[in-house]
Amino acid sequence: IHEYCHGITTRLTGGPSTTFCLMPEESRELGKEGWEDICSLFLTATESTGRTRTLGSFANWSVFGIRPYPYSTDFAVNPSTYGWLNRESIGSHMLGSIFGSMLWDLYWAMIDHAEENGLMGFNSNKYESAIGGSNIAMQLIVEGLKIQPCQPTFVQSRDAILV
């Protein structure tokens, strides 16, 4: 799923005729890892998967999976923040992991918001895009891809989701 989603982010960012919009490091890592991780987490989510998830733990036999931290809304589990971008020793995959963490927080905030308002929070039917906080979150992320500029920064990608 992660690899398939590379095609989605590459084709949607900057419009369908521009396939090289995710080339500078920040843009590349957003498109290389962050969106794809969330796409994978969304499509494999079930009622019981919870707020802490790993990716690729089967690949390296690690409880953390292939990312520096599991995706989690708990800062004790995943302490990465936007402020970490200022670190000199940040690895290339960490950029995508930080953005993926931001998107994971959005995903769960949408689920919580829907439930708090008496609506469906998590929807196991991935095809009903307007039903359930989980599906609405993913729909916002995909719509953001469509309107963000070529070579987007974290802030431009965030703003595209918020519009």
Disulfide bonds with the S-S distance in Angstrom:
Cys5-Cys39 1.98
Cys21-Cys150 1.95
